[in-house]
Amino acid sequence: MKRLDIFGALKKDMDVIEKELYRSIEGDDQQLTETSLHLLKAGGKRLRPVFVLMGGKFGNYDIDKLKYIAVPLELIHSASLVHDDVIDDADMRRGKPTVKSKWDNRIAMYTGDYIYGKALTLTTNLNNPEIHRILSKAMVEMSIGEMEQIRDFFNCNQDVRRYLLRIRRKTSMLIAVSCQLGAMAAQADRVVSSSMYRFGYNVGMAFQIQDDLLDLCGTEKQIGKPPGSDMRQGNITLPVIYALQEPELRQRLLKEIERIHALNGQCDVSEAVGMIRSSTGIARSEELADRYIRKALDALDSLPDIKTKKQLKDIAHFVTKRSY
């Protein structure tokens, strides 16, 4: 299912957002503009801007206001990916060379910082301190989530609760505030913006769990990188945590993860990936993702019965069925 199959009704306004994204990263420094453009040209789902626009449908919809939320949120997400690729030593992102691999780590880090700065500059067009406070808090939480992930690299003793807290900060909150701030910028009722936040939070949790499943079960063509990339980097995700809880599998899997760690991920991980695929970790992770989707759908109950509500339901169902 392609993005426009789901979000076709927003195509015209998403085209506006896409143009604003490219315009927003233009600047005096040619290299920073070039590296930022390289990232944007790699594409992406543009999920956060879509949620901003859909949140706006429940209020006084105005693309000329909403773009000052939608574009910064996508830029913040993009900047975090540039930094992630440095931390993870990743050469490919969405099937294209990363900024870090095409240039170097220093340029990649400054590119991420530059994009963050451009995002914050755009938000100054909105005179609403509450929006700035919520957005700033989400950025702080993202940074904490990133640090937690680094600290937990190759930590095979972490539990499910720790994993969920990490993805809440790293992924879910930015999706949640995308939904919330779209409604707020359109001056929707507070009940609506709160419901949109809950919807986005639960969709975000399911989205990240599905991402982690795809890393283990998807093909390189589907996900734009070799399967098992998370494990090479030491990122112990939910299916791995569940697999490690199986007594007959734990010692063999631990030994394989220790080998990957000792070789700094520069090795074949197919045996470890095979173990996890054969475990109950895949099915248990899918079940938890489905539970989050059910909570997301429940959050929509209090929203006005307009076309956008049905579209949000479609997106929720898509999240755990996607293959990219």
C-alpha positions as CSV (number, residue, x, y, z in Angstrom):
1,M,0.0,0.0,0.0
2,K,1.6,3.3,-1.1
3,R,1.5,6.5,0.9
4,L,-0.8,8.2,-1.6
5,D,-3.2,5.3,-1.5
6,I,-3.9,6.2,2.1
7,F,-3.4,9.9,2.1
8,G,-4.7,10.8,-1.4
9,A,-7.2,13.3,0.0
10,L,-4.2,15.3,1.3
11,K,-2.1,15.2,-1.9
12,K,-2.5,18.8,-2.8
13,D,-1.5,20.0,0.7
14,M,1.2,17.4,1.0
15,D,2.7,18.8,-2.2
16,V,2.7,22.2,-0.4
17,I,4.5,20.7,2.6
18,E,7.0,18.9,0.3
19,K,7.9,22.2,-1.4
20,E,8.2,24.0,1.9
21,L,10.6,21.2,3.2
22,Y,12.9,21.9,0.3
23,R,12.6,25.7,0.6
24,S,13.2,25.6,4.4
25,I,16.7,24.1,4.2
26,E,18.1,26.5,1.7
27,G,20.8,28.8,3.2
28,D,24.0,30.6,2.8
29,D,26.2,27.6,3.2
30,Q,26.2,25.6,0.0
31,Q,27.5,22.3,1.6
32,L,24.9,22.3,4.4
33,T,22.2,22.9,1.8
34,E,23.5,20.1,-0.3
35,T,23.8,17.6,2.5
36,S,20.3,18.5,3.8
37,L,18.9,18.1,0.2
38,H,20.5,14.7,-0.1
39,L,18.6,13.6,3.0
40,L,15.2,15.0,1.8
41,K,15.7,13.4,-1.6
42,A,16.0,10.0,-0.1
43,G,12.2,10.3,0.6
44,G,10.3,9.0,3.5
45,K,6.7,8.3,4.6
46,R,6.2,11.9,5.7
47,L,3.9,10.4,8.4
48,R,4.3,13.3,10.9
49,P,3.2,16.1,8.5
50,V,0.2,13.9,7.4
51,F,-0.8,13.6,11.1
52,V,-0.5,17.4,11.6
53,L,-2.8,18.0,8.6
54,M,-5.3,15.4,9.8
55,G,-5.3,16.9,13.2
56,G,-6.0,20.3,11.6
57,K,-9.1,18.8,9.9
58,F,-10.9,18.8,13.3
59,G,-10.6,22.6,13.6
60,N,-10.2,25.7,11.4
61,Y,-8.1,24.0,8.7
62,D,-5.5,26.4,7.2
63,I,-2.5,25.0,5.4
64,D,-0.7,28.3,5.6
65,K,-0.7,27.9,9.4
66,L,-0.4,24.1,9.6
67,K,2.7,24.1,7.4
68,Y,4.6,25.8,10.3
69,I,4.0,22.7,12.4
70,A,4.1,20.0,9.7
71,V,7.4,21.1,8.1
72,P,9.4,21.6,11.4
73,L,8.2,18.2,12.7
74,E,9.4,16.4,9.6
75,L,12.7,18.4,9.8
76,I,13.2,17.4,13.5
77,H,12.6,13.7,12.6
78,S,15.0,14.0,9.6
79,A,17.7,15.6,11.7
80,S,17.5,12.8,14.3
81,L,18.0,10.3,11.5
82,V,21.2,12.0,10.4
83,H,22.5,11.8,13.9
84,D,21.3,8.2,14.3
85,D,23.3,7.2,11.2
86,V,26.5,8.5,12.8
87,I,25.8,6.7,16.0
88,D,24.9,3.5,14.2
89,D,27.7,3.8,11.6
90,A,25.0,3.2,9.0
91,D,25.9,3.4,5.3
92,M,22.4,3.1,3.9
93,R,19.1,4.8,4.7
94,R,16.0,4.1,2.6
95,G,18.2,2.4,0.0
96,K,20.4,5.4,-0.4
97,P,23.8,6.4,1.0
98,T,23.6,8.2,4.3
99,V,25.0,11.7,4.7
100,K,27.6,10.2,7.0
101,S,28.8,7.7,4.4
102,K,28.7,10.1,1.4
103,W,30.6,12.8,3.3
104,D,31.8,12.1,6.8
105,N,30.7,12.1,10.5
106,R,31.5,15.7,11.2
107,I,29.5,17.0,8.2
108,A,26.6,14.7,9.1
109,M,26.5,16.0,12.7
110,Y,26.5,19.6,11.6
111,T,23.9,18.8,9.0
112,G,21.6,17.4,11.7
113,D,22.2,20.5,13.8
114,Y,21.5,22.8,10.8
115,I,18.2,21.0,10.1
116,Y,17.2,21.3,13.8
117,G,17.9,25.0,13.6
118,K,15.9,25.5,10.5
119,A,13.0,23.6,12.1
120,L,13.0,25.9,15.1
121,T,13.2,29.0,12.9
122,L,10.0,28.0,11.1
123,T,8.0,27.5,14.3
124,T,8.6,31.2,15.2
125,N,5.8,32.0,12.7
126,L,3.3,30.6,15.2
127,N,2.5,32.9,18.2
128,N,1.5,30.2,20.6
129,P,3.8,29.5,23.6
130,E,2.0,26.2,24.4
131,I,2.9,24.8,20.9
132,H,6.6,25.8,21.5
133,R,6.6,24.2,24.9
134,I,5.1,20.9,23.7
135,L,7.5,20.8,20.8
136,S,10.5,21.6,22.9
137,K,9.6,18.9,25.5
138,A,9.2,16.3,22.7
139,M,12.7,17.2,21.4
140,V,14.2,16.8,24.9
141,E,12.5,13.4,25.3
142,M,13.8,12.3,21.9
143,S,17.4,13.1,23.0
144,I,16.9,11.1,26.3
145,G,15.5,8.2,24.3
146,E,18.6,8.3,22.0
147,M,20.9,8.2,25.0
148,E,19.0,5.4,26.6
149,Q,19.4,3.4,23.4
150,I,23.1,4.0,23.3
151,R,23.4,2.9,27.0
152,D,21.5,-0.3,26.2
153,F,23.5,-1.4,23.2
154,F,24.1,-5.1,23.6
155,N,22.4,-5.1,27.0
156,C,20.6,-8.5,26.9
157,N,19.3,-8.1,30.4
158,Q,16.8,-5.3,29.7
159,D,13.1,-6.0,30.1
160,V,10.1,-5.1,28.0
161,R,9.2,-2.1,30.2
162,R,12.6,-0.5,29.6
163,Y,12.2,-1.1,25.8
164,L,8.8,0.5,25.8
165,L,9.9,3.6,27.7
166,R,12.8,4.0,25.2
167,I,10.6,3.8,22.1
168,R,8.0,6.1,23.8
169,R,10.7,8.8,24.0
170,K,12.5,8.0,20.8
171,T,9.6,7.6,18.4
172,S,6.1,7.7,19.8
173,M,6.1,11.2,21.4
174,L,7.0,13.0,18.1
175,I,4.1,11.2,16.4
176,A,1.8,12.0,19.3
177,V,2.6,15.7,19.3
178,S,2.2,15.8,15.5
179,C,-1.4,14.7,15.9
180,Q,-1.9,17.0,18.9
181,L,-0.3,20.2,17.5
182,G,-2.2,19.9,14.2
183,A,-5.4,20.1,16.2
184,M,-4.1,22.9,18.4
185,A,-2.8,25.0,15.5
186,A,-6.3,24.7,14.0
187,Q,-7.8,25.8,17.3
188,A,-9.7,22.6,17.7
189,D,-11.4,21.7,21.1
190,R,-9.0,20.6,23.8
191,V,-10.8,17.3,24.0
192,V,-10.0,16.7,20.3
193,S,-6.3,17.6,20.7
194,S,-6.0,15.3,23.8
195,S,-7.7,12.5,21.9
196,M,-5.4,13.1,18.9
197,Y,-2.4,12.9,21.2
198,R,-3.5,9.5,22.6
199,F,-4.2,8.2,19.1
200,G,-0.7,9.3,17.9
201,Y,1.0,8.0,21.0
202,N,-0.4,4.5,20.5
203,V,0.1,4.5,16.7
204,G,3.7,5.6,17.4
205,M,4.3,2.7,19.7
206,A,2.9,0.2,17.2
207,F,4.9,1.9,14.4
208,Q,8.2,1.4,16.2
209,I,7.5,-2.2,17.1
210,Q,6.6,-2.9,13.5
211,D,9.8,-1.2,12.4
212,D,11.8,-3.5,14.7
213,L,9.9,-6.5,13.3
214,L,10.7,-5.5,9.8
215,D,14.4,-5.2,10.6
216,L,14.3,-8.9,11.4
217,C,11.6,-10.2,9.0
218,G,11.8,-7.9,6.0
219,T,14.0,-8.1,2.9
220,E,16.7,-5.6,2.0
221,K,14.6,-4.4,-0.9
222,Q,11.6,-3.7,1.5
223,I,13.5,-1.9,4.2
224,G,16.4,-0.3,2.3
225,K,19.1,-2.0,4.5
226,P,20.2,-5.5,5.3
227,P,18.0,-7.5,7.7
228,G,19.4,-7.6,11.2
229,S,20.9,-4.1,11.1
230,D,19.6,-3.3,14.6
231,M,21.4,-6.4,16.0
232,R,24.7,-5.4,14.2
233,Q,24.5,-2.1,16.0
234,G,23.7,-3.7,19.3
235,N,20.1,-2.4,19.4
236,I,18.2,-5.1,21.4
237,T,14.6,-4.8,20.2
238,L,11.4,-6.3,21.4
239,P,11.4,-9.5,19.4
240,V,15.0,-10.2,20.7
241,I,13.9,-9.5,24.3
242,Y,11.0,-11.9,24.0
243,A,13.3,-14.5,22.3
244,L,15.8,-14.3,25.1
245,Q,13.0,-15.2,27.6
246,E,12.8,-18.7,26.0
247,P,15.0,-21.0,28.2
248,E,15.8,-23.4,25.4
249,L,17.0,-20.5,23.1
250,R,18.5,-18.0,25.6
251,Q,22.1,-19.4,25.9
252,R,22.5,-20.0,22.1
253,L,21.2,-16.6,21.3
254,L,23.3,-14.9,24.0
255,K,26.4,-16.6,22.6
256,E,25.6,-15.3,19.1
257,I,24.9,-11.8,20.3
258,E,28.2,-11.8,22.2
259,R,30.0,-12.9,19.0
260,I,28.4,-10.0,17.1
261,H,29.4,-7.6,19.9
262,A,33.0,-8.8,19.9
263,L,33.2,-8.3,16.1
264,N,31.6,-4.8,16.3
265,G,28.8,-6.0,14.1
266,Q,31.1,-6.6,11.2
267,C,29.9,-10.1,10.7
268,D,27.1,-12.3,9.4
269,V,24.1,-12.1,11.7
270,S,21.8,-14.5,9.8
271,E,22.1,-17.2,12.5
272,A,20.9,-14.9,15.2
273,V,18.1,-13.5,12.9
274,G,17.1,-17.1,12.2
275,M,16.8,-17.9,15.9
276,I,14.6,-14.9,16.5
277,R,12.4,-15.7,13.5
278,S,11.9,-19.2,14.8
279,S,11.0,-18.0,18.3
280,T,7.7,-16.8,19.8
281,G,9.3,-13.3,19.9
282,I,7.8,-12.4,16.5
283,A,4.2,-13.3,17.3
284,R,4.4,-11.8,20.8
285,S,5.7,-8.5,19.3
286,E,3.0,-8.5,16.7
287,E,0.4,-9.1,19.4
288,L,1.6,-6.1,21.4
289,A,1.6,-3.9,18.4
290,D,-2.0,-4.9,17.7
291,R,-2.9,-4.0,21.3
292,Y,-1.5,-0.5,20.8
293,I,-3.5,-0.2,17.6
294,R,-6.7,-1.1,19.4
295,K,-5.9,1.6,22.0
296,A,-5.3,4.1,19.2
297,L,-8.7,3.2,17.7
298,D,-10.4,3.6,21.1
299,A,-8.9,7.1,21.3
300,L,-10.8,8.1,18.1
301,D,-14.2,7.4,19.7
302,S,-14.5,10.9,21.2
303,L,-13.7,12.7,17.9
304,P,-16.4,14.2,15.6
305,D,-17.6,11.8,13.0
306,I,-16.0,13.3,9.9
307,K,-14.2,11.8,7.0
308,T,-10.8,12.3,8.6
309,K,-11.8,10.0,11.5
310,K,-12.2,7.1,9.0
311,Q,-8.9,8.0,7.4
312,L,-7.2,7.8,10.8
313,K,-8.6,4.4,11.3
314,D,-7.3,3.3,7.9
315,I,-3.8,4.6,8.9
316,A,-3.9,2.7,12.2
317,H,-4.7,-0.5,10.4
318,F,-2.0,0.2,7.9
319,V,0.8,0.7,10.5
320,T,1.0,-2.9,11.6
321,K,0.4,-4.3,8.1
322,R,3.1,-2.3,6.2
323,S,6.1,-3.9,4.7
324,Y,8.4,-0.8,4.5
